[in-house]
Amino acid sequence: MKAYKKHVGRIANSNKIRKFVPLKEIEIKMDENNANGQQYSASNIQVLEGLEAVRKRPAMYIGDISEKGLHHLVYEVVDNSIDEALAGYCTHIEVTINEDNSITVQDNGRGIPVDMHEKEHRSALEVVMTVLHAGGKFDKGSYKVSGGLHGVGVSCVNALSTKMVSQVFRDGKIYQQEYSCGKPIYSVKEVGTTELRGTRQQFWPDGSIFITTTYRYDILANRMRELAYLNAGITITLTDMRVDVNAAAGIEGIRKDVFYSEGGLRDFVKYIDSTRTHLFDDVIYLNTEKNEVPIEAAIMYNTSYSENLHSYVNNINTIEGGTHLQGFRTALTRVLKKYAEDTKVTEKLEKQHIDITGDDFREGLTAVISVKVAEPQFEGQTKTKLGNSEVAGAVQQAVGEALTYYLEEHPKEAKLIVDKVVLAATARVAARKARESVQRKNPMAGGGLPGKLADCSDRDPANCEMFIVEGDSAGGSAKQGRDRHFQAILPIRGKIFNVERVMWHKAFEHEEVNNIIQALGVRFGLDETDGKAANYDKLRYYKTIIMTDADVDGSHIDTLLLTLFFRYMPQLIRDGRLYIATPPLYKCTKGKVSEYCYDEQARLRFIDTYGDGTEGSVKTQRYKGLGEMNPEQLWETTMNPETRLLKQVTIEDAAEADYTFSMLMGDDVPPRREFIERNATYANVDA
């Protein structure tokens, strides 16, 4: 029998946002001998009850089943505790990675209700834990704002865990219920007495669903730190009981961190900007409410050349932005432009035929904006972009008033900001002239494309991919080995500019950076409304693939290129269009058996499988450069879509990524030295 899935649903219209609302998931089975469905009847229809739909299609509910989805389970449970905190009932959240790699989350909130649910005729705790779209989030009397909007969070965690234990501390008693793959093992029962209050959840992720079930402390720590900054005054404790895992990381015994912030977003923006040189030390801060929308924002200016905006809705990192970010950008541009006009700065620029744009006002800006929305409209369950149109106006008004007041009260700092804007505008014009100059000098490139680019024949970007290849030698092999129909090759020489330390026009003056920009067809700079590249629709390739040598220099070039894309083309990463190729490290041969090994573990497995212990029985060829492979080998191992291994570059935590790039690639040496010393164990020192 073959099976395919059909999702039955309706289109809901709210605030002009079209959303697909799944009603049920139906499995339709068809006999292989009846491909046309002649025997198709009611018996072929299977309705997935309860949480079965979650187990059948987990990615629909938590994003994916990789490491990202695994950690998302923790976030869903913690978000419930955070919602209690937002409602004013929780001050402490404890997250523990247990020795068996299960997770425990405990808070001191009100505790999930355990009394009988009038409609369901069972405990409210069981309803919350086993029914999708059930919870207090839909009752605005219980929660004014909530991150877990759809009410599927904890029940999804339950469905995707082989075992889960819920304990509720209420009215001096302990109530408990256990579950297996989302199904209750017994009814909610009283198991003891306590002076505590709150909820304790422990779950064991299902290894038959997730690719990995091993939690990474640093990933959880980043999210807990972020939540502590976003919710001033709340204490979040993260503990790792896995002594063996900690030992491998050079930490003796139990690992523990306590995250707490009194200053909230003021502390957050200082943390993000801690490795940059500040234009001035003040944090421009606002915490207000407009049109029943609580708005908090913190702004700093630094001497760097990039814009770093991080936005949140109900503690959810909206990496795609949305109406709140649009309102912020609009207010910033409007207020600063008016101030520049009032101080006659624009008149001087106009004489030089220089116009100020929104990009100029945001260069060197680091800001965090957090809004709380009672009825947020997100684009999809992953909640990466806010669609509520009314929020744009509220944020624009709040930021406009706060920024206007700051500029009036701080003329010295205001002048520093405006001077920075003028410098940015001047550099932008210089960058344009540099780009035009390069294009005029290369008339044979045709269509503004770099001469080194070996383009593909297909003109539909959706079908095409471009490899950025280290070195002319490897570029030559790649050009010969590729599929010319859909694969383009752009060789680059050596290490490109570190764009973290240079102005835009300097980047354009660098040949290799300019070639990459020209080949992709997308300009630098972001559109104010959606944060995308100004001509993002002109992107010439669906996939951009970085392909460098498997050595230290190759890793360095990877990092330089990632810095370029993260700072100048972040949308490429957000849309999942940037990849890193994985060439093999070894070719292992025993007799007539040959196998490419992509890491040391694979090489050792080959030896264990085929080695007989006799001298000269493991022939191993170590590839230190792409140029060592002939075109056929390069195609077979690294470029063939059927056999290659690509690493997709994603942004899990934009604020942490921002901090890491500025720390690794910026001018401040001590934080970088400390990072290297702390992570020396993981360094690739193979030469």
N, C-alpha and C positions, 0 to 999 in steps of 0.2 A: 504493500500500500504506500502511496505517496501522499503527502499532506502539504497543504499550504494554508497560510493564515489570511483571514480577512477581518479588518477592523471596522466595526459598525459604529457610527457616531453621528454627531450633528455639528453644524457650524454655529458657534455662538458669536454674536456681535456685541461688543462692549467697548465704548470709547473708540470706535472705528478700528479696533484690533480684532482681526479674524483669528479665532482659535479653534482647533479641533478638540472636541471634548469626547473622549472615548466612553461609550456606554457599556459595551461588553466586548469581550474578545471571543470570537467563534472560530473553532477549528473545523475546516472542511476537508474531509478525506475522500479521495477518489481512487478507484481501482485502476491499476496500470493498464489493464486490458480494456478499459472504458474511458479512454482519454477525453472523449467528447461528452462524457457525463450522462450517457443514456440511462444509467441505473441510479442517477442522483435523486435521493429522496430524503425524507425527514430523518431517516436513520443515519445519514451522513453528517448531520449537524450535532456538534458537541458543544455545550455551553460550559465554560469554565467557571465553577462556583468559587466563592470565597476568595482566598488568596492564590488560587491556582494560576490565575492570569499573570501574577507577579513572577511566579517561578517559571512560567513558560516564556515570558518576555521580560526579564529583569531590566534590560537596558532601557526600556520604555519608562521605567520608574526611577532609576538611579543613575542613568547616563551610560554606564558600561559595566562590564564584569571584570575589568582589569584592576590594577592597583588603585586607580582613581575611584572606581565604584566601591571597592572594599572600604576605603577610608570615608566615603560618603555615608556609609552606614553609621559611623560614629557621629558624623555631623548631624544626621537626622535626629538621633537621640539627644544629643547635646542641645540642639535647637529647641527641643521641647522644654528643657530646663531654662534656656535663655528666655523663652517666651514667658515663663513664670517670673523671671527677673524683671522683664519689661513691664509686667503687670504689677510689680512691686512686692512680690511674695518670696523671692529667692535671692540669697546673697552669696552662696557658695556652691560651686559645682566641682565634683571630684571625678576625674577620668582616670581609669587604671587599665594598663595593658597587663593582663595576668600571665602567669608562667606558662599556661597552656595556650596562649595567644588569643584567649577570649577577651572581651572588653566589658568593663563595668563602668556605668555612669550613675552617679548618685548626687541628688540635690537636696536642698532644705526648703523646697517649695511647699505647696499645699498638699501635694500627693494626689495622684489620679483618683477620682471618686470610685468607690467600690460598691455603693448601694445599687439596688436593682434598677435596671433601665426599663422604664415603663413600656416602651414599644417593643424592645427586643426580648424582654422577660429573662434577662440574665444580667450579671454584674456589669456595671459601666466599664470596669477595668477590662473585662473580656471583650467588650464591644470595641474599645479603643485599640486593643492589641490585635484583633482578628478581622476587623471590618474596614475596608477601604473607605476613604472620605468620611471618617468618623472622628470626632474630637471636639474639644471646646473652642477650636479656632473659628468655627462658623457662628458662634454665639458671641457677639461683640460686647455682651455684658461680662463675659468671662475674660476675653482678651481684646483690648482695643486695637492692638497691632500684633501681627504674628508673621514669622518667617515661614512656618509650615502651613502655607495657605491652603493647600489642597487636602490636608488631613490624611495623607497616605504614608507619611514618614515612618513612624514607629511600627505600623502594621507591615510595611514593606521590609523593614529590618527583621521582623519576626518571621516573615515568609521566607526570607533568604538565609535563615540561620537553622542549623540542624537542631539547635536547642536554644531556648531563651527562658530566662527566669525573671519575672516581674515581682517586685516587692513594694508595697505601699505602706508608709508610716503615717497613720491618721488616728486621731483621738486616742492616743496611747496604745494602739494595737498595731500588729504587723499582719498585713494581708499578703497572700502569695498565690501565684499561678504559674505553672510551667507549660511550655509549648514545644512541639516538635514540628519543624518545617511549617510553622504558622498555625498548627492545630493544637487546641488545648489538651493537655494530658489529664487534667482534672479541673473541677470547678474552683473558683476563687475561694480560698479558705483562710481562716485566722490561724496563725502559727506562733504567736507570741505577743509579748508586750514590749513597749519601748517608750522612751522619752523623746525620741526623734520625731521629726516630721519630714515628709518629702517622698521621693520616688527613687528606687534603685533598680536599674535594668542591667542584666548581664546576658550577653549573647555570644554564640559560637558561629561564625560565618560558615556557610555551606561550601566545602571544598569541591563538591561536584558541580558547583555553579561558577565560582570565582576562579580565575586563572591562578591567583595567589591568595593565600590566607595569612600571610605574614605582614604584620603592621610595622610601619616605619615611624619611629619616634619623632623625627624631625618634621615630617609632614603634619602629624597631629599637633606638634608644638607650635608650628606656624599658625595654624588655624585657631588654637586656643589663645595665643598671644593677640591675634587679630581681634577675637571676640572680647578680650579684656580691654583693649583700647576702645572698642566701639561701645562698650557698656561700662562707663566709669563707675568705680566703686564695687564691682563684682569680682570676687576672688575665684579663679579657676586653677585647680591643682591637677597636674598631669604626672602620673607615676608609671614607671616601667619596671615590672617585677621580674623580667626575663634576664637573669644574671648572666647567662651565657651570651645573649645577644649584646648586652651592654659591654661585656668583656671584650668582644670582638671589635667594639668601637673605642676601646681604650678606657672604659669607665668601669670602676670597681664597684660591685654590689648593685644596689637598687638605684635607678636614675629617677630624679624628681625635679620638677620645676613648678614654681608658683607664679601665676600671672595676675597682676593687679595694676590698675592705673587710676590714679586720682584725677589726672588731667584729661583723660579721654583722648579726643582727637588731637589736642595740643601735643600730648606726648607721642601720639602716633605719627604725626607729620614730622616731629623732631627725630624720631627713630628712622623713618624712611630717608630723611635728608642728612643723617648723621655723618655720612662719609663725603659730603659735598661742602664746598666753601659757601657760606651764606652771604647774600648781598647785605643783609642786616639780620640781627638776631631775633627780632620780634616775630611772633606768630599772629597773623591777622585771624581773629577767631570770632565766630558767631554761634549762638545757641538760642534759637527763637522758634516761634510758631506762626505760620501764615496760612490762612484759609484752612485751619484745623490740621495742618501738616507740620509736625515737628521737624525742624531743620537744624543740623549742626554742620559746621564746616571749619576747617583750619587750613591756612594758606601760608606758605613760606616762599621766598625768592632766593635763588642761588646763582652762582656765576656760570652754571653749565648751559648747554645749548639745546636742551630737550624739555618737552612738556611732560609732566608726570602727574596725571589726574587719576584718582582712585575713588570709585563711587560705590555706595552701599544703599540698599533698601531693606529695612527691617533686618539688618545684620547680614544680608545676602550680598556677596560681592558681584555687582552687575558689571562684569568685564566688557559687555557689549554697550554699556552706557544706557542711554535712554533719555526720557524727557527731563529728568532732574539734572543730568549732565549738560543737556542742551540749555537749560535755564541758567546754569552756572556760567557756561562759556559766554552766553549772550550778555549777561550782566557784567562780567569782567571786561569784555570788549567795550561795551557802551560806556561804563564809568571811566575806564582808563582813557578812552578816546576823548571823552568830554574834558577830562583833566588836562590832557595834552593840548587840546584846542584852547582851553582857558589860559594856559601858560605859554601860548604862542609857539609851542614846539612844532606843531604841524606846519606852520607857515614856513619855517626854516627848511623842513623836509620837502615841501611842495616846490620850493625854489630849486631844489636838486632833483625834481621830478621823481620823488620817492613817496609812495602812498603806504600808510600803515595798514596792515591786515590783522585779523584775529590771531594768526600764528605768531606775529611779532609780540603781541601782548602776553602770550602764554609761554614764551621762551624763558627757560630757567625757573618755571613755576612748578612747585610741588604742592599738591592740595589733596585733601581728603574731604569728601562730602558724604554725609549720612542723613537719610530721610526716613521717617516712619510714616507709612501709608496704611490707612485702615483697610482699604479695598484695593490692593495693588493688582495691576493687570500686567502680567509678565508674558513674554513670548516663549511659551513652552514650559514644561515642568522643570527644566534646568534653570530657569529664572536668571537669564543673563542680560536681559534688556527690559527696562521699564517702559510701559506704554501709556500711562495715565497722563492725558494732556494737561489736566489742571495743575499737576505738580510743577511743570515748567514755569508757569507764571508765579507760583508761590516761591520757588527757589530764586527766580530772577529778582523778585521784589526784595527778598531777605538779603541776598548777597549784594545787591545794588546798594541798599541802605547801609549795610555794615562797611562796605568798601569805601563808599563816599565819605562816611564819617571818619574812617581811619586816615584817608588821604588828607582830609581837612585838618585833623588833629596832629598829623605827623608829616610836616612838609619836607623834612630832611629825607625820610625814608621814601616819600612819594617821588622826590627828585631822582633818587637812586633807581626806582622802578622805571620811571619815564626814560632816564638815560639808557637803561638796559633795553627798553623797547626801541629806542632810536638806533642803538647798535645792532639790534636784531634786524630791523628793517633795512639798514644799510648793507648788512651781510647778505640778506636775502636777494637784494638787487645785484650785489656782486656775484652771488651764486648763479643767478640767472644769466648774467653776462658771461660768466666762466663756462656755463653749459653751452650757451650759444656759440661761444668761441671755439669750443671743442668740436661742436657739430660742423662749424664752417671749415675747420681744418681737416675734417674727414669726409669730404663729399662723396668718396667712393663707397662709404659704408651703406648707403642706400636706405631711405626711409628712417634715418636717424639711428640705425642699428649699428652696434660696434662691429668692426671688421673681423674680429676674432670669433664672433658668434657663428657657429654652424647651425643654422636654423632648421626646423623640421618642415615638411611639406604641407602638413595639415594646418589649416588656418583657423580651425575652431579651437579656442583656448580650452574648452572643456575636455578636449582629447589630448592636450599637449602637456609636456613636462620639460623643464630645463635643468640640466646638471651644471652646477658650478664646480669645476674640476681644478684641483691644485696641480699646476705645472703644465708646460707645453707637451712633455712626453706622455703623461697620463691623458692629457687632452687629445693627443693624437690617437692613442689606443681607443679612447672612448668614442671618438668620431668614427673610427673604422668599425667598432663593435656594435654601435647603437642600431636601433631601428629608426631609420631616417624619416619614416612617416610621421612619428609623433614625439621623437626625442631630439631635443636641441642640446648642444654642448657649448659652454662658455668657459674656456680655460682662463685662469688667473695666475699671475706670476707672484709667488711668495706671499708675504703677509700684507694684507690691506691695512689702510689707516685704522687706528683706534678712534672711532668716531665719538667716543665718550669724551675725548679731550680736545676736539677741534670744532671750529665753527663750520656752518654748512658750506660756505663757499670753499673752504679748504678741502672738504670732502669731495666736492665736485672737481676740484683741481687734480684730485688723485685719479689716475687713469682707470685703475681696476674698479673702484667704486662707481665711477661714471659709467663704465661699461655695463655693470650690473643694473644700474638704474635705467639705462637706455634699453637694455635687452628686455627687461620686464615691462617697460612702457608706462610705469606708474611714477608720478611725481612725488617729491617730498611734500610734507605738509598735510594737515588734516582738515576736513570739512567741519565747520562749527556745529552743524545740526546732528550728524551721526558719528562723528569721530573717525570716519574712514578717509583714506587717501583721497585727495581732491579729484583725481580721475581714476578711481579704483576700477571702474567698469572697463578701462582700457588694458587691464592686466592680460598679458599675452599667453600665459601658461597657467594651467590649473595647479600643477605641482612645481615647486622649486626645490631641487634636491642638492644639498651640499655633499660633495664627494671628495674627501681628502685622504691622505695617507694615514695608516693605522699606527701612528707614532706620536711623540710629544709635539713635534712641529705641526702635525696634522690637527691635533686637538687644539693647539693655539689658534690656528686659522679658523677652525670651527667656532671658537669663542669670539673671535673678531667679527666673523660674519653674523653670528647670532646677535652680537651687540648692534650691528648695523640694522638688522631687521627689527629688533625689539625697539630701537629708538626711532627709526625712520619709517618703518612699514609694519607696525604692530598688527594691523588688520590681517596681514598675511598669516601670522601665527594664530590669531583668534579664529580665523576661518579654517584652520587645520590644513593649510596649503604648503607649509614649510616642513621639509624632511631632511634627515641626515642618512646618507647611505652607509651601509655596513659591509665593507670589504672583508674578506677572510684574513685571519692572521696567519694561518698555516694551510698547507696542502700535505696531508698525511697519506703515505702509500705503503701497502704491504702486499707484495706480489702483484696480482692483477686488481687488487682493491685500492681505490683512491677515494679520498673524502676531503672536502674543504671544511676546515674548522674555524669558527668565527670567534672563539675565545679559548683560553687555556683549559677550561673545564672540558670542552669538546675534544681537545687534543688528548687529554688524559683518558677520556672515555674511549677514544679510538684505540689507544694503547692497551687499555684493559680488555677491549673486545678482540683485537686482532694480534696483539703482541704475544709471542711465545717464550719470551725471556732470553732468546738466543741473541748473540751479538750481531748487530747490523740488521735485526729483523724490523725497527721503526725508522723509515725514511721520512724526514720532516723537512719541508721547504717553508721557510719563514718569509712572508711577504712584508717588507718594510716600506714599500712604496707601490702606488698603483701602476707606475711605469714598469714594474717588474713583471706584470701580467700582460700577455698578448691580448689582442682584441677579443678573441673567442673566450678566453678565460674571464676577462672583465665583464663581458656580456652574460656569461653563464652564472657568475657568482654575485654580481653587484648591480646589474642593469636590467636583467630579464624580469619583467613583472611576475612571471610564473615561479621564479625561484629566489629572487632577491629578498633581502631583509631590510626594510626601511624603518627608521625611528621617526615617528611624528613628533614635531616640536609643539608643545602645548603650554599654556600659561595656567598653572594651578592656582597660584597666588600672586597676583600682579604686584601688590605692594612689596612682598618679599623678593620677587624677581627684580623689581626696581632697585631695592636696597642692595641686592647681591651684585648686579651689574655695576652700580656706582662704586661699590666697595672693591670689586675685582679689577675694574677697568679705569677707575678714576685716579686722581692725583694723590689721594691720601694714603700713604704707605703703611702706617702701623696696623690698621684694621685688616689690610690684605696679608701682611706678614702673619698676623695672628690666625687668620683663616687657613693659610697654607700650613702652618705648624700644627693646627688642630686636625687637619685633614690629610696630613702627610702619608698616613697609612694607606689611603686609597689612591695615591698619586700613581700615574702611569709613567714610570721612569725608564721604560724600555727604550733603548736608543737604536 
